[in-house]
């Protein structure tokens, strides 16, 4: 790491993404390295890692690259926006919050169903392990 900057490998390790994924997000315009070394290596800063963390958290909720880009723009603009512009950005941020909450609830419902299925299989395994070989299920 040089003066608060790190190469892509360290950035990937710190955020928990692959180098390939970070390059994909760069190609999609979601994150741009803050600088390049004299040798042309990508250099990332903490704010770059923060952007990657936002993207990483959006991915499992099914947000598209365009939605990710839109949220990142909102977050960038909120840092300096005032007045009506700020109010509009906060409204957009609230929409993302609602969408995220809705998607989290949908994932929880899927998880509940999956846990129910795993429990059902556990019960079937217990039931079949207690029967003599060749016996029909009760």
VENMO-V607544 format. One record per residue. RES is the residue in one letter. PHI is phi in radians with two decimals (999 if undefined). PSI is psi in degrees with one decimal (* if undefined). Layout:
# VENMO-V607544
<<RES:PHI:PSI> <RES:PHI:PSI>>
This chain:
# VENMO-V607544
<<X:999:135.0> <X:-2.12:117.7> <X:0.82:51.8> <X:1.39:6.8> <X:-2.01:146.6> <X:-2.34:154.4> <X:-1.34:168.7> <X:-1.05:-35.1> <X:-1.09:-45.2> <X:-1.19:-40.2> <X:-1.05:-44.9> <X:-1.06:-45.0> <X:-1.10:-43.7> <X:-1.20:-31.9> <X:-1.62:-21.8> <X:1.48:31.9> <X:-2.12:159.5> <X:-1.41:158.1> <X:-1.04:-41.1> <X:-1.05:-42.5> <X:-1.12:-43.2> <X:-1.09:-41.7> <X:-1.10:-38.7> <X:-1.07:-45.5> <X:-1.15:-32.6> <X:-1.17:-45.6> <X:-1.07:-32.7> <X:-1.39:-5.4> <X:1.42:16.6> <X:-1.46:-33.6> <X:-2.49:138.0> <X:-2.20:129.9> <X:-0.99:143.0> <X:-1.15:-26.6> <X:-2.79:175.7> <X:-2.24:145.2> <X:-1.30:171.8> <X:-1.03:-30.0> <X:-1.49:1.2> <X:1.59:5.7> <X:-1.29:141.4> <X:-1.15:137.7> <X:-2.16:129.5> <X:-2.02:150.1> <X:-2.01:173.7> <X:-0.98:-45.0> <X:-1.03:-33.9> <X:-1.12:-41.0> <X:-1.15:-36.8> <X:-1.05:-41.4> <X:-1.08:-44.7> <X:-1.09:-37.0> <X:-1.14:-39.2> <X:-1.07:-47.8> <X:-1.05:-45.2> <X:-1.05:-37.9> <X:-1.32:-26.8> <X:-1.34:-31.9> <X:-0.98:-50.8> <X:-1.16:-15.5> <X:-1.56:1.7> <X:1.41:16.9> <X:-1.21:140.3> <X:-1.36:166.3> <X:-1.04:-38.4> <X:-1.13:-41.3> <X:-1.14:-39.5> <X:-1.07:-45.1> <X:-1.05:-44.2> <X:-1.08:-44.9> <X:-1.11:-41.7> <X:-1.09:-37.2> <X:-1.12:-44.4> <X:-1.01:-47.3> <X:-1.10:-41.4> <X:-1.09:-46.0> <X:-1.26:-29.8> <X:-1.08:-27.6> <X:-1.06:-28.1> <X:-2.20:-6.2> <X:-1.22:151.6> <X:-2.45:164.1> <X:1.04:-135.0> <X:-1.12:-36.6> <X:-1.07:-44.3> <X:-1.09:-42.3> <X:-1.07:-43.0> <X:-1.11:-40.8> <X:-1.14:-40.1> <X:-1.14:-34.6> <X:-1.11:-43.0> <X:-1.14:-39.5> <X:-1.10:-40.1> <X:-1.10:-36.0> <X:-1.12:-40.1> <X:-1.14:-38.3> <X:-1.07:-46.6> <X:-1.08:-45.1> <X:-1.08:-42.1> <X:-1.12:-45.2> <X:-1.07:-42.5> <X:-1.07:-43.2> <X:-1.22:-35.6> <X:-1.09:-44.2> <X:-1.09:-39.6> <X:-1.11:-40.3> <X:-1.15:-38.3> <X:-1.09:-40.7> <X:-1.11:-41.0> <X:-1.13:-40.7> <X:-1.11:-42.5> <X:-1.02:-43.4> <X:-1.12:-42.6> <X:-1.14:-40.7> <X:-1.15:-37.7> <X:-1.09:-41.4> <X:-1.12:-45.2> <X:-1.07:-39.2> <X:-1.12:-41.5> <X:-1.07:-42.2> <X:-1.13:-41.0> <X:-0.98:-46.5> <X:-1.11:-40.8> <X:-1.13:-39.6> <X:-1.12:-43.9> <X:-1.07:-44.6> <X:-1.07:-43.9> <X:-1.36:-25.4> <X:-1.29:-20.0> <X:-1.61:-7.6> <X:-1.69:150.5> <X:-1.13:149.6> <X:-0.96:137.6> <X:1.50:-9.4> <X:-1.29:148.1> <X:-1.31:147.6> <X:-1.07:146.6> <X:-1.30:*>>
